[in-house]
Amino acid sequence: MTLPASLPAVPRLRAITTTIDDPGPLQDFLPPHGASAWFHREDGVIGLGVAARCDVASLAQADAWWRAVVAAMPEESRADDLPSGVGPLAFGSFAFDATHTHRTSVLVVPEVVLGSRDGHHWMTRIALADRPLPSAALPPRTQSPVGPGPVAWSDGAMSGPDWEETVATAVRRIADGRLQKVVLARDVVASTRSVIDPRWLVARLAPRYPRCWTFWVDDMVGATPEMLVRVDQGLVTSRVLAGTIWRGAMGPKRRTTGETGRRSAEDTLSSSAIAEVLSQSEKNLGEHTLAVESVARALAPHCTSMNVPETPYVLELPNVMHLATDVNAAVRPGTTALALAAALHPSAAVCGTPTDVARATIAEIEGLDRGRYSGPVGWIDSHGNGEWAIALRCGRLLPDGRSMQLFAGCGIVADSEPANELGESNAKLVPMRDALEEQRD
Ligand SMILES: C=C(O[C@@H]1C=C(C(=O)O)C=C[C@H]1O)C(=O)O
């Protein structure tokens, strides 16, 4: 998909931000369409309505557009005295590879932002400069979402066995010395009886995956564990994940439930034992190092100091465990979260090493239009603070309203085994599968 390189039209917006009393759960204010949501632990920010929307060609273009939008705002709209993330902001979702997709990347500036962080609550109202601002009253609470009913599953671009063949092809190319690592993804399609309400998914993902960032931006919904870059008043954090283990990988005798469905002492490995296996695995450690190096290399020119821990920790999620490294840095003044996302994407966690060879290999053999899966998703405020996660453990709501494309990918290295990688991709699909299939409420 190609878009003009020139900057899309820049609207003149104004905004007012006010502190509000605790509004209760922000999810209660979400309508079934046309909203954005971002939740992490107890904190959240939601966007209602659309003050401005822009299809962008790249992260760099989005950065330029948002800077221009902010520069065109009256000074008092920018909330200079307020903390990071408070005030006018834009949500966005970006394609993994703009040169190999039919999808666009998008930034959305909502009309109303409701936010809660560390026990503080705020509302920002945004409008075109010559139009009235939305009402100062709290927006009405909406009806609870209902589930989509029974779900039928089908293969996406490739069947499981075909994808295993593709993984084998990648392993051969790595053995030939053409590249060190490539991340290959697959998709599955859920078809439902009733309409899929994104709020249903958000309401299931956010409490189950509090260590992840649960998002709904445009047609993308998920709960990702990977933070590409967070900028908060000059401090940068990037959580790099690569190297994965899941209970099913530990062999049939060691799964959590035996034939009776009950756990027994002999067939259950403790979480710490599984974490130990992961943190000793040469394959996973090698894969992880490539991802950390790619992030540190991309951040370095933009930062005045950086701390890269030598040893990863194990991030335990309900479905999988990952090797994780939190890179911290101090950013050069004036560098926005979108500019850093542009520098970091695609990291080796979702693309591979070397980047160019891996990206070309993905385009050639993966057989999938990733669209916005594995691209940056998040928000940016009027000072350039923001959080851009990588859109993983997610799906795309398809235009018919009754189906969804779910994605999962795995880092392939020299000693990857196709059957294991297929198992790993299935484990990564679990959060979205469960959220869609749950029938209660
Ligand atoms: C590509 C995905 O996950 C990435 C790949 C990982 C791996 O191969 O170990 C781990 C975390 C993510 O960086 C995905 O979830 O779709």
The ligand as an SDF file (V2000), in Angstrom:
LIG
                    3D

 16 16  0  0  0  0  0  0  0  0999 V2000
    6.0160  -12.9510   17.3040 C   0  0  0  0  0  0  0  0  0  0  0  0
    5.4720  -13.1660   18.4990 C   0  0  0  0  0  0  0  0  0  0  0  0
    6.1950  -13.1400   19.6610 O   0  0  0  0  0  0  0  0  0  0  0  0
    7.5530  -12.7700   19.6660 C   0  0  0  0  0  0  0  0  0  0  0  0
    8.4270  -13.9430   19.5380 C   0  0  0  0  0  0  0  0  0  0  0  0
    8.9300  -14.6030   20.6720 C   0  0  0  0  0  0  0  0  0  0  0  0
    9.7430  -15.8670   20.5080 C   0  0  0  0  0  0  0  0  0  0  0  0
    9.9210  -16.3220   19.3880 O   0  0  0  0  0  0  0  0  0  0  0  0
   10.1700  -16.4320   21.5170 O   0  0  0  0  0  0  0  0  0  0  0  0
    8.6630  -14.0900   21.9470 C   0  0  0  0  0  0  0  0  0  0  0  0
    8.0140  -12.9170   22.1130 C   0  0  0  0  0  0  0  0  0  0  0  0
    7.7650  -12.0150   20.9650 C   0  0  0  0  0  0  0  0  0  0  0  0
    8.8700  -11.1790   20.7870 O   0  0  0  0  0  0  0  0  0  0  0  0
    4.0160  -13.4170   18.6670 C   0  0  0  0  0  0  0  0  0  0  0  0
    3.5480  -13.5320   19.7990 O   0  0  0  0  0  0  0  0  0  0  0  0
    3.3060  -13.4730   17.6550 O   0  0  0  0  0  0  0  0  0  0  0  0
  1  2  2  0
  2  3  1  0
  2 14  1  0
  3  4  1  0
  4  5  1  0
  4 12  1  0
  5  6  2  0
  6  7  1  0
  6 10  1  0
  7  8  2  0
  7  9  1  0
 10 11  2  0
 11 12  1  0
 12 13  1  0
 14 15  2  0
 14 16  1  0
M  END
$$$$
